[in-house]
Amino acid sequence: MALYALGDLHLGKDMSIFGPEWEDHEQRIVEEWEKRVGPEDTVYLLGDLSWAMKLEEALPHLRLIKSLPGRKRLLKGNHDYWWQTEKKMRAAILDEEFSLLKPEVVEGMAICGTRGWLVPEHPLFNHETDERVYRRELIRLERALTELLRIRRQGEPIVVMLHFPPALSGGMTGFVEIMLKYGVSRCYYAHLHGPDRRKALEGSHWGIEFHLVSGDHVAFRPVPVT
């Protein structure tokens, strides 16, 4: 049984205007997924799943994802406008195999996550509008890690899943500080596309391994969480 991470499926819209890597991307998602993921595997989906504005409009896209092999764990992205309360989503489509990401220990990994937000170093960060959300996401990450440590039993490596990048090009942020505090060893995130991928934090920084898994960045191939 294997673990995978993938973000930014952006179902429901012709994305080819954003570059050739997006040509026929929905078909490629299905093909690449079915090549790699087995029924006993788990895929962590790191946000921006559907362009729909309402939950009922997103259901065809969510049903497609649900029909693919493996368990799925979902995070919210900044374009998931259809996202509703867990109660409403459970009534519509969620179940044990297709659920929101909550702290869990699976396949020898201790995994948790949150959406994240623009970090203060980002050129578009606005202190009046973004500071409150940024601070709230820091709290959510720390709560998730606290819960994860409560259920962690055998020193499993701690893995954090985010939609937004936790930092840009090596600059320290609150997200990184919290991950260091709790001994996180790996972080997977999405959100960055096109030229913005040059800002991606990848490889080893501060003793944490960072991985960008935006769909177009990884050719829509689910990335092994190892």
PyMOL commands that set and color helices and strands:
alter all, ss='L'
color gray80, all
select helices_A, chain A and resi 16-18+20-22+25-36+55-67+86-92+127-151+174-181+194-199
alter helices_A, ss='H'
color red, helices_A
select strands_A, chain A and resi 3-6+42-46+71-75+98-100+104-106+109-114+158-162+184-189+203-205+208-212+223-224
alter strands_A, ss='S'
color yellow, strands_A
deselect
rebuild
show_as cartoon
